[in-house]
Amino acid sequence: MSGHPDVLFVTLDSCRYDAFAAAKAPNLKAIGPLVRAYSPSHFTYGAHAAFFMGFTPGDPARPEPYVNSKYAKIFRMTGGGHRGPGAPWIELDGRNLIDGFRRRGYRTIGSGAVGWFDPATETGRALTSDFERYHYAGGPRFRTQREFLLAEIGRARAESAPVFVFANVGETHVPYWHEGASWDDSVNPCVPFAATNDAVESRRRQEACIEWLDAEIAPLLAAFAGAGVVVCSDHGDCWGEDGLWEHGIHHPRTLEVPLLFRLP
């Protein structure tokens, strides 16, 4: 990659591939072809630690750049694993891709929703400490995340600085709730080992959250028109398959995730 295009990287926490494929999400689906991809991990920290080292979700059966990170990575860290036969979209020096973008002169701006991104904890700081500007939403509060990110992007662009922007979105995480939703967020339809789980309700809620998010994320996507955009999930959830619920377990449904990208 030559020059310094802006980059937006969004993760839809816990979003299943089949739920995303079924949802009406024209803004997100306009980014690029939807890839049925597989995450490097079944829980948030493991997946994002891998993402931040350049191992984004991919389809191992397709020998194509970026669709398959083993063939060619979107983000490659110097010294970070097998190079592959294809050229990476961008290669970065540093501890991780956030540090790598900072070394290239980018403003690194991030916002996380789920607990693994809480900088008040040592575990949360492992994923967040390299961002120059960071906001922790502490739950499904994408509107506050969006406003923080847009304000920071505006400040950086006023100084002609390229930006790397990351957002971890919590609405698609259990209990699958968004602002203004008609259901009670204290009632979780997907709880490990519970007897009251509901696969139909879990799917209905997650698809509704995707559709709500698709409208709410439009201004952020518009701010990156013509720039690099990557959207994926970190992992999926089990909804009763093989008697299993939620994530943090190895299963095809926790590893199968959506991936979309547009790389100028």
Buried (B, 14 or more C-beta within 10 A) or exposed (E): BEEBBBBBBBBBBBBBBBBBBEBEBEBBBEBBEBBBBBBBBBBBBBBBBBBBBBBBBBBEEEBEBBBBBBBBBBBBBEEBBEEBEBEBBBBBEBBBBBBBBBEBEBBBBBBBBBBBBBBEEEEBBBBBEBBBBBBBBBBBBBEBBBBBBBEBBEBBBEEEBBBBBBBBBBBBBBBBBBEEBEBEBEEBBBEEEEEEBBBEBBBBBBBBBBBBBBEBBBEBBEBBEEBBBBBBBBBBBBBBEEEBBBBBBEBEBBBBBBBBBBBE
